[in-house]
Amino acid sequence: MKPKESSEISVQTLLTLRQESDALRVITEKLRVKEMGPSDHIRTKHEVKAFVESGDAKAAEALIKQVSERTAAHQAITNRMTEQRQRSQQMNQ
């Protein structure tokens, strides 16, 4: 089974997951924060914790948007680094 993308997580899903006893862990796993860069990972965990404590739907919506932006930025950086590495290897051959 393929894990869900963060873009597939809805506000309602977050509000439901917030009721879990280990909501912070469950939500961060669903949002795949470990795949982000270290600073984004930490920042997102703090935002998830604030959401879990508040339970605000607007906070959930903002969280989903921020996670999406951070994931896209991390992916763009990773792609750029991969391309640079490939070009460097080609030049050295």
C-alpha positions as CSV (number, residue, x, y, z in Angstrom):
1,M,0.0,0.0,0.0
2,K,1.4,3.4,-1.0
3,P,1.6,6.0,1.8
4,K,-0.7,9.0,1.3
5,E,0.8,12.2,0.0
6,S,0.6,15.3,2.2
7,S,-1.6,16.9,-0.5
8,E,-4.2,14.2,0.0
9,I,-4.6,15.0,3.7
10,S,-7.6,17.2,4.4
11,V,-8.5,19.6,7.2
12,Q,-11.1,17.1,8.3
13,T,-8.5,14.3,8.4
14,L,-6.3,16.4,10.6
15,L,-9.1,17.3,12.9
16,T,-9.9,13.6,13.2
17,L,-6.3,12.6,13.8
18,R,-6.0,15.3,16.5
19,Q,-8.2,13.1,18.7
20,E,-5.6,10.3,18.7
21,S,-3.7,9.7,21.9
22,D,-0.4,10.1,20.0
23,A,-1.7,12.7,17.6
24,L,1.7,14.5,17.2
25,R,3.4,11.3,15.9
26,V,0.5,10.2,13.8
27,I,0.1,13.6,12.1
28,T,3.8,14.1,11.5
29,E,4.0,10.6,9.9
30,K,1.0,11.3,7.6
31,L,2.6,14.6,6.6
32,R,5.9,12.8,6.0
33,V,7.9,15.5,7.8
34,K,11.0,13.3,8.0
35,E,11.4,13.6,4.3
36,M,11.8,17.4,4.7
37,G,15.1,19.2,5.4
38,P,16.1,19.3,9.1
39,S,14.9,22.8,9.9
40,D,11.6,22.3,8.0
41,H,11.1,19.0,9.9
42,I,11.5,20.7,13.3
43,R,9.5,23.8,12.3
44,T,6.6,21.6,11.0
45,K,6.6,19.5,14.2
46,H,6.2,22.6,16.3
47,E,3.4,23.8,14.0
48,V,1.7,20.3,14.3
49,K,2.0,20.5,18.1
50,A,0.4,24.0,18.1
51,F,-2.4,22.7,15.9
52,V,-3.0,19.6,18.1
53,E,-3.2,21.9,21.2
54,S,-5.6,24.4,19.5
55,G,-7.7,22.2,17.3
56,D,-8.4,25.2,15.0
57,A,-9.5,24.3,11.4
58,K,-7.8,27.4,10.1
59,A,-4.5,26.2,11.7
60,A,-5.0,22.8,10.0
61,E,-5.6,24.5,6.6
62,A,-2.4,26.6,7.1
63,L,-0.5,23.6,8.2
64,I,-1.4,21.7,5.0
65,K,-0.4,24.6,2.9
66,Q,2.9,25.1,4.6
67,V,3.8,21.4,4.4
68,S,3.0,21.3,0.7
69,E,5.2,24.4,0.1
70,R,8.1,22.9,2.2
71,T,7.8,19.6,0.5
72,A,7.9,21.2,-2.9
73,A,10.9,23.3,-2.0
74,H,12.8,20.4,-0.6
75,Q,12.0,18.4,-3.7
76,A,13.2,21.2,-6.0
77,I,16.5,21.5,-4.0
78,T,17.0,17.7,-4.2
79,N,16.4,17.7,-7.9
80,R,18.8,20.6,-8.5
81,M,21.5,18.9,-6.5
82,T,21.0,15.6,-8.4
83,E,21.3,17.4,-11.7
84,Q,24.4,19.2,-10.6
85,R,25.9,15.9,-9.4
86,Q,25.1,14.2,-12.7
87,R,26.7,17.1,-14.7
88,S,29.8,17.0,-12.5
89,Q,30.1,13.2,-13.0
90,Q,29.7,13.6,-16.8
91,M,32.4,16.3,-16.9
92,N,34.8,14.2,-14.9
93,Q,34.5,11.2,-17.3
